[in-house]
Amino acid sequence: MHTVNSLYIHFPFCRHLCNYCDFYKSIKESENQVREFNNFLDMSFSFHSKLFKENNYDWAPLKTLYIGGGTPSLWGMSGPKLIKNWVDHRLHGFSKEYEFTLEVNPGGWKSEEIESWIETGVNRVSFGVQSYNDVFLKHLDRVHRIKEIVETIKYIKSLGINYSVDFMLGLPYSVNDKRNVIQELEEILKWDPPHISLYILTVKEKYIHQDHIPNDEWIEHEYLGVSNYLIDRGYEHYEVSNFSKPGYKSQHNLKYWNAESVAAMGPSGSGFLFEKGLRYKWKNKLLDYDVENLTPEQLKLEKLYLILRTNKGVDGRDFFQAEELDHFMNLKEKWNTQKLLTPSSGALLILNSKGMLQMDHFMNEVFRFAKNL
């Protein structure tokens, strides 16, 4: 019997649909939508139990729970009530040390609702700042401005709980408007956030500002500049897009990067039962999910790619033998010469910040010698 102690829940409503975002969501227009979603989510739990039973899985006390979206802070008072019922009666409670993260948008929350979530067990908040410049927030079609960012950070800090800030690079008009992301981060760091996520903007087809996205050279310069800036100020660059103060890594996301099992519920939510090599994704509007069964070779590749994203690095001996391992060691020497690696001994290979930008190129080189990947 395998057990799962991590769960992701997708809340599919926002107060506004930003022009760049391709996560599944719709505008919250009435409380009736939320009631229907609650019923759908409750039914999905029973449906999900069938998946567990068929594959010999069960729940263990939760070590991580993450509610994303969408804008989960718009769920209202019914959200904490439903999740508390699940945790108490269906999920075997929380483990002794757990992380329960709620995504919050600046300007998209009410204090009484946040406090209800904290009573339910939330001990970490992740909120999408994206930029600390009103001009670029407007380009991104965000509804919040710096004023709401400050209000949200002040409030979250007053609660004394852990939190993370999302920032975005490669924004439209960055070149024309001379974006200075370091200057923006200087303002955020005045609040001393424990964790910062830094994402390069990826856009949908026919994105409205497609012709004004900066080129790869600009984005690389921006990414490396921010990485060096944050490292110099005591943050650990522990994953391609994530930086943390000591002791504040995202425990939920580490589950993915360490190739551990994570369950998921809610429309478009994606779960992974690692021991079975089974990935599943919920359909957007139907009480059903699509299932993908990975071969042992695909599972090996998945694990290699995920761990490579982190500063934990990859030990070639865990993935290759004989001739393939020789090729891996030659690749390590080559990338080390190109200053793309963090110094490490033996067969351990750790990408540095510059190397992380070249991950796809690295994997292409691995495919050239790895016969079983």
FIKE-119952 format. One record per residue (C-alpha): residue number from 1; residue in three letters; chain; x negated, y, z. Coordinates in steps of 0.1 Angstrom, whole numbers. Layout:
FIKE-119952
DODREN_NUM_ALA_A_X_Y_Z
...
//
This chain:
FIKE-119952
DODREN_1_MET_A_0_0_0
DODREN_2_HIS_A_-14_34_-11
DODREN_3_THR_A_-5_66_8
DODREN_4_VAL_A_-1_102_-3
DODREN_5_ASN_A_-6_131_21
DODREN_6_SER_A_-4_161_-3
DODREN_7_LEU_A_26_176_-21
DODREN_8_TYR_A_31_204_-46
DODREN_9_ILE_A_66_220_-50
DODREN_10_HIS_A_75_243_-79
DODREN_11_PHE_A_100_271_-73
DODREN_12_PRO_A_111_282_-108
DODREN_13_PHE_A_125_318_-102
DODREN_14_CYS_A_110_353_-105
DODREN_15_ARG_A_124_388_-103
DODREN_16_HIS_A_107_396_-136
DODREN_17_LEU_A_90_376_-164
DODREN_18_CYS_A_55_389_-170
DODREN_19_ASN_A_45_390_-206
DODREN_20_TYR_A_14_367_-203
DODREN_21_CYS_A_27_340_-179
DODREN_22_ASP_A_36_306_-194
DODREN_23_PHE_A_46_288_-162
DODREN_24_TYR_A_81_275_-162
DODREN_25_LYS_A_104_300_-146
DODREN_26_SER_A_135_321_-151
DODREN_27_ILE_A_148_354_-136
DODREN_28_LYS_A_166_350_-102
DODREN_29_GLU_A_200_366_-108
DODREN_30_SER_A_221_351_-80
DODREN_31_GLU_A_220_330_-48
DODREN_32_ASN_A_240_304_-67
DODREN_33_GLN_A_210_296_-88
DODREN_34_VAL_A_190_289_-57
DODREN_35_ARG_A_217_267_-42
DODREN_36_GLU_A_218_247_-75
DODREN_37_PHE_A_180_244_-73
DODREN_38_ASN_A_181_232_-37
DODREN_39_ASN_A_206_205_-47
DODREN_40_PHE_A_185_195_-77
DODREN_41_LEU_A_153_194_-55
DODREN_42_ASP_A_170_173_-29
DODREN_43_MET_A_182_148_-55
DODREN_44_SER_A_147_147_-70
DODREN_45_PHE_A_133_135_-37
DODREN_46_SER_A_153_102_-39
DODREN_47_PHE_A_145_99_-76
DODREN_48_HIS_A_108_104_-67
DODREN_49_SER_A_110_77_-40
DODREN_50_LYS_A_117_52_-68
DODREN_51_LEU_A_84_61_-84
DODREN_52_PHE_A_66_55_-51
DODREN_53_LYS_A_83_22_-45
DODREN_54_GLU_A_76_9_-80
DODREN_55_ASN_A_39_17_-76
DODREN_56_ASN_A_34_6_-40
DODREN_57_TYR_A_30_41_-25
DODREN_58_ASP_A_43_57_7
DODREN_59_TRP_A_40_90_24
DODREN_60_ALA_A_15_97_51
DODREN_61_PRO_A_16_128_74
DODREN_62_LEU_A_9_158_52
DODREN_63_LYS_A_-26_172_51
DODREN_64_THR_A_-16_198_24
DODREN_65_LEU_A_17_212_12
DODREN_66_TYR_A_17_239_-15
DODREN_67_ILE_A_47_258_-28
DODREN_68_GLY_A_41_276_-60
DODREN_69_GLY_A_60_290_-89
DODREN_70_GLY_A_76_313_-100
DODREN_71_THR_A_78_334_-69
DODREN_72_PRO_A_85_311_-39
DODREN_73_SER_A_88_342_-16
DODREN_74_LEU_A_121_348_-33
DODREN_75_TRP_A_135_315_-21
DODREN_76_GLY_A_154_331_8
DODREN_77_MET_A_162_315_41
DODREN_78_SER_A_175_283_25
DODREN_79_GLY_A_140_274_14
DODREN_80_PRO_A_124_270_49
DODREN_81_LYS_A_154_251_61
DODREN_82_LEU_A_152_226_33
DODREN_83_ILE_A_115_221_36
DODREN_84_LYS_A_116_217_73
DODREN_85_ASN_A_143_190_69
DODREN_86_TRP_A_120_172_44
DODREN_87_VAL_A_89_174_66
DODREN_88_ASP_A_107_163_98
DODREN_89_HIS_A_128_135_83
DODREN_90_ARG_A_113_124_50
DODREN_91_LEU_A_76_132_49
DODREN_92_HIS_A_64_119_83
DODREN_93_GLY_A_56_154_95
DODREN_94_PHE_A_22_172_92
DODREN_95_SER_A_-12_157_101
DODREN_96_LYS_A_-31_171_131
DODREN_97_GLU_A_-49_196_109
DODREN_98_TYR_A_-30_206_78
DODREN_99_GLU_A_-28_234_53
DODREN_100_PHE_A_6_247_41
DODREN_101_THR_A_4_274_14
DODREN_102_LEU_A_31_297_1
DODREN_103_GLU_A_27_318_-29
DODREN_104_VAL_A_38_354_-24
DODREN_105_ASN_A_40_383_-49
DODREN_106_PRO_A_33_418_-37
DODREN_107_GLY_A_66_435_-34
DODREN_108_GLY_A_85_402_-37
DODREN_109_TRP_A_91_393_-1
DODREN_110_LYS_A_110_401_31
DODREN_111_SER_A_94_400_65
DODREN_112_GLU_A_122_379_81
DODREN_113_GLU_A_119_353_53
DODREN_114_ILE_A_81_351_56
DODREN_115_GLU_A_84_347_94
DODREN_116_SER_A_109_318_88
DODREN_117_TRP_A_84_301_65
DODREN_118_ILE_A_57_305_92
DODREN_119_GLU_A_81_288_117
DODREN_120_THR_A_85_260_92
DODREN_121_GLY_A_47_255_92
DODREN_122_VAL_A_32_279_66
DODREN_123_ASN_A_-3_288_77
DODREN_124_ARG_A_-17_301_45
DODREN_125_VAL_A_-5_326_19
DODREN_126_SER_A_-17_330_-17
DODREN_127_PHE_A_-7_362_-34
DODREN_128_GLY_A_-12_374_-69
DODREN_129_VAL_A_-30_408_-69
DODREN_130_GLN_A_-44_402_-105
DODREN_131_SER_A_-58_438_-106
DODREN_132_TYR_A_-63_467_-82
DODREN_133_ASN_A_-57_492_-109
DODREN_134_ASP_A_-21_504_-118
DODREN_135_VAL_A_-31_508_-155
DODREN_136_PHE_A_-40_472_-159
DODREN_137_LEU_A_-10_460_-138
DODREN_138_LYS_A_11_478_-163
DODREN_139_HIS_A_-6_461_-192
DODREN_140_LEU_A_0_428_-175
DODREN_141_ASP_A_37_437_-172
DODREN_142_ARG_A_35_432_-134
DODREN_143_VAL_A_62_449_-113
DODREN_144_HIS_A_40_456_-83
DODREN_145_ARG_A_15_484_-80
DODREN_146_ILE_A_-14_492_-56
DODREN_147_LYS_A_11_504_-30
DODREN_148_GLU_A_27_470_-28
DODREN_149_ILE_A_-6_452_-27
DODREN_150_VAL_A_-17_473_4
DODREN_151_GLU_A_16_467_21
DODREN_152_THR_A_14_430_16
DODREN_153_ILE_A_-22_426_28
DODREN_154_LYS_A_-15_447_58
DODREN_155_TYR_A_16_426_67
DODREN_156_ILE_A_-2_392_61
DODREN_157_LYS_A_-32_403_82
DODREN_158_SER_A_-8_414_110
DODREN_159_LEU_A_5_378_111
DODREN_160_GLY_A_-30_365_117
DODREN_161_ILE_A_-27_337_92
DODREN_162_ASN_A_-51_325_64
DODREN_163_TYR_A_-46_340_30
DODREN_164_SER_A_-61_341_-5
DODREN_165_VAL_A_-61_368_-32
DODREN_166_ASP_A_-57_360_-70
DODREN_167_PHE_A_-76_382_-94
DODREN_168_MET_A_-77_381_-132
DODREN_169_LEU_A_-105_387_-157
DODREN_170_GLY_A_-104_393_-195
DODREN_171_LEU_A_-74_416_-193
DODREN_172_PRO_A_-60_434_-224
DODREN_173_TYR_A_-75_468_-230
DODREN_174_SER_A_-104_461_-206
DODREN_175_VAL_A_-128_476_-232
DODREN_176_ASN_A_-107_505_-243
DODREN_177_ASP_A_-98_515_-207
DODREN_178_LYS_A_-133_507_-193
DODREN_179_ARG_A_-121_483_-166
DODREN_180_ASN_A_-144_481_-136
DODREN_181_VAL_A_-135_449_-119
DODREN_182_ILE_A_-163_453_-93
DODREN_183_GLN_A_-148_486_-82
DODREN_184_GLU_A_-114_470_-78
DODREN_185_LEU_A_-129_441_-58
DODREN_186_GLU_A_-146_466_-35
DODREN_187_GLU_A_-112_479_-25
DODREN_188_ILE_A_-99_444_-18
DODREN_189_LEU_A_-130_434_1
DODREN_190_LYS_A_-123_462_26
DODREN_191_TRP_A_-96_439_39
DODREN_192_ASP_A_-122_410_42
DODREN_193_PRO_A_-100_383_25
DODREN_194_PRO_A_-111_347_34
DODREN_195_HIS_A_-106_334_-1
DODREN_196_ILE_A_-105_348_-36
DODREN_197_SER_A_-94_330_-68
DODREN_198_LEU_A_-107_345_-100
DODREN_199_TYR_A_-89_334_-133
DODREN_200_ILE_A_-98_343_-168
DODREN_201_LEU_A_-66_353_-186
DODREN_202_THR_A_-53_327_-210
DODREN_203_VAL_A_-24_338_-231
DODREN_204_LYS_A_5_324_-250
DODREN_205_GLU_A_8_322_-288
DODREN_206_LYS_A_18_356_-303
DODREN_207_TYR_A_9_374_-270
DODREN_208_ILE_A_20_410_-273
DODREN_209_HIS_A_-15_423_-265
DODREN_210_GLN_A_-34_396_-285
DODREN_211_ASP_A_-54_421_-305
DODREN_212_HIS_A_-67_439_-274
DODREN_213_ILE_A_-81_409_-255
DODREN_214_PRO_A_-119_414_-248
DODREN_215_ASN_A_-144_391_-266
DODREN_216_ASP_A_-162_362_-250
DODREN_217_GLU_A_-193_383_-244
DODREN_218_TRP_A_-174_408_-223
DODREN_219_ILE_A_-156_381_-203
DODREN_220_GLU_A_-189_363_-196
DODREN_221_HIS_A_-205_395_-184
DODREN_222_GLU_A_-174_403_-162
DODREN_223_TYR_A_-173_367_-148
DODREN_224_LEU_A_-210_365_-139
DODREN_225_GLY_A_-210_401_-125
DODREN_226_VAL_A_-181_392_-102
DODREN_227_SER_A_-196_359_-92
DODREN_228_ASN_A_-229_375_-82
DODREN_229_TYR_A_-211_403_-64
DODREN_230_LEU_A_-190_379_-43
DODREN_231_ILE_A_-219_356_-35
DODREN_232_ASP_A_-240_385_-23
DODREN_233_ARG_A_-212_393_1
DODREN_234_GLY_A_-210_359_17
DODREN_235_TYR_A_-186_341_-5
DODREN_236_GLU_A_-193_306_-17
DODREN_237_HIS_A_-186_299_-54
DODREN_238_TYR_A_-173_264_-47
DODREN_239_GLU_A_-152_259_-78
DODREN_240_VAL_A_-151_275_-113
DODREN_241_SER_A_-124_299_-103
DODREN_242_ASN_A_-126_300_-65
DODREN_243_PHE_A_-147_317_-39
DODREN_244_SER_A_-144_314_-1
DODREN_245_LYS_A_-158_325_32
DODREN_246_PRO_A_-172_295_52
DODREN_247_GLY_A_-144_272_64
DODREN_248_TYR_A_-117_287_41
DODREN_249_LYS_A_-118_266_10
DODREN_250_SER_A_-84_257_-4
DODREN_251_GLN_A_-78_222_10
DODREN_252_HIS_A_-49_215_-14
DODREN_253_ASN_A_-68_224_-45
DODREN_254_LEU_A_-98_204_-33
DODREN_255_LYS_A_-75_174_-35
DODREN_256_TYR_A_-72_178_-73
DODREN_257_TRP_A_-109_185_-78
DODREN_258_ASN_A_-119_155_-57
DODREN_259_ALA_A_-96_134_-78
DODREN_260_GLU_A_-73_124_-49
DODREN_261_SER_A_-36_117_-51
DODREN_262_VAL_A_-12_146_-50
DODREN_263_ALA_A_26_143_-54
DODREN_264_ALA_A_48_169_-70
DODREN_265_MET_A_84_180_-72
DODREN_266_GLY_A_104_207_-89
DODREN_267_PRO_A_107_215_-127
DODREN_268_SER_A_74_212_-146
DODREN_269_GLY_A_56_201_-114
DODREN_270_SER_A_28_177_-121
DODREN_271_GLY_A_17_149_-98
DODREN_272_PHE_A_-12_123_-99
DODREN_273_LEU_A_-13_89_-83
DODREN_274_PHE_A_-51_85_-87
DODREN_275_GLU_A_-54_49_-75
DODREN_276_LYS_A_-30_38_-102
DODREN_277_GLY_A_-42_62_-128
DODREN_278_LEU_A_-7_75_-132
DODREN_279_ARG_A_0_111_-140
DODREN_280_TYR_A_36_124_-141
DODREN_281_LYS_A_53_157_-149
DODREN_282_TRP_A_88_167_-141
DODREN_283_LYS_A_110_178_-170
DODREN_284_ASN_A_122_214_-168
DODREN_285_LYS_A_159_209_-165
DODREN_286_LEU_A_165_171_-162
DODREN_287_LEU_A_163_149_-132
DODREN_288_ASP_A_135_129_-148
DODREN_289_TYR_A_97_130_-154
DODREN_290_ASP_A_73_120_-181
DODREN_291_VAL_A_47_94_-171
DODREN_292_GLU_A_11_90_-185
DODREN_293_ASN_A_-9_59_-176
DODREN_294_LEU_A_-46_65_-179
DODREN_295_THR_A_-70_38_-189
DODREN_296_PRO_A_-100_31_-166
DODREN_297_GLU_A_-122_50_-191
DODREN_298_GLN_A_-98_80_-191
DODREN_299_LEU_A_-96_80_-153
DODREN_300_LYS_A_-134_80_-151
DODREN_301_LEU_A_-136_109_-175
DODREN_302_GLU_A_-109_128_-155
DODREN_303_LYS_A_-129_123_-123
DODREN_304_LEU_A_-161_135_-139
DODREN_305_TYR_A_-145_166_-153
DODREN_306_LEU_A_-128_175_-121
DODREN_307_ILE_A_-158_171_-98
DODREN_308_LEU_A_-180_189_-123
DODREN_309_ARG_A_-159_220_-117
DODREN_310_THR_A_-172_222_-81
DODREN_311_ASN_A_-204_230_-64
DODREN_312_LYS_A_-204_195_-50
DODREN_313_GLY_A_-217_184_-84
DODREN_314_VAL_A_-218_151_-102
DODREN_315_ASP_A_-241_122_-93
DODREN_316_GLY_A_-249_105_-126
DODREN_317_ARG_A_-253_71_-109
DODREN_318_ASP_A_-216_72_-101
DODREN_319_PHE_A_-206_73_-138
DODREN_320_PHE_A_-235_59_-159
DODREN_321_GLN_A_-259_30_-160
DODREN_322_ALA_A_-291_21_-178
DODREN_323_GLU_A_-294_39_-212
DODREN_324_GLU_A_-265_63_-205
DODREN_325_LEU_A_-281_74_-172
DODREN_326_ASP_A_-313_81_-191
DODREN_327_HIS_A_-294_104_-214
DODREN_328_PHE_A_-277_120_-185
DODREN_329_MET_A_-310_128_-169
DODREN_330_ASN_A_-323_142_-201
DODREN_331_LEU_A_-292_164_-203
DODREN_332_LYS_A_-298_176_-167
DODREN_333_GLU_A_-334_185_-176
DODREN_334_LYS_A_-323_204_-207
DODREN_335_TRP_A_-296_224_-188
DODREN_336_ASN_A_-320_231_-160
DODREN_337_THR_A_-344_246_-184
DODREN_338_GLN_A_-316_268_-197
DODREN_339_LYS_A_-309_280_-161
DODREN_340_LEU_A_-274_266_-161
DODREN_341_LEU_A_-278_244_-130
DODREN_342_THR_A_-282_248_-92
DODREN_343_PRO_A_-315_231_-82
DODREN_344_SER_A_-308_195_-70
DODREN_345_SER_A_-327_163_-66
DODREN_346_GLY_A_-324_129_-83
DODREN_347_ALA_A_-293_123_-105
DODREN_348_LEU_A_-272_150_-89
DODREN_349_LEU_A_-262_177_-113
DODREN_350_ILE_A_-246_209_-101
DODREN_351_LEU_A_-235_237_-125
DODREN_352_ASN_A_-242_272_-114
DODREN_353_SER_A_-219_301_-122
DODREN_354_LYS_A_-233_305_-157
DODREN_355_GLY_A_-231_267_-163
DODREN_356_MET_A_-195_267_-152
DODREN_357_LEU_A_-187_289_-182
DODREN_358_GLN_A_-202_262_-204
DODREN_359_MET_A_-183_232_-190
DODREN_360_ASP_A_-166_222_-223
DODREN_361_HIS_A_-199_223_-241
DODREN_362_PHE_A_-214_201_-214
DODREN_363_MET_A_-186_176_-217
DODREN_364_ASN_A_-191_175_-255
DODREN_365_GLU_A_-228_166_-249
DODREN_366_VAL_A_-217_138_-225
DODREN_367_PHE_A_-194_124_-252
DODREN_368_ARG_A_-224_120_-275
DODREN_369_PHE_A_-240_93_-254
DODREN_370_ALA_A_-213_80_-232
DODREN_371_LYS_A_-198_50_-250
DODREN_372_ASN_A_-170_43_-225
DODREN_373_LEU_A_-157_78_-221
//
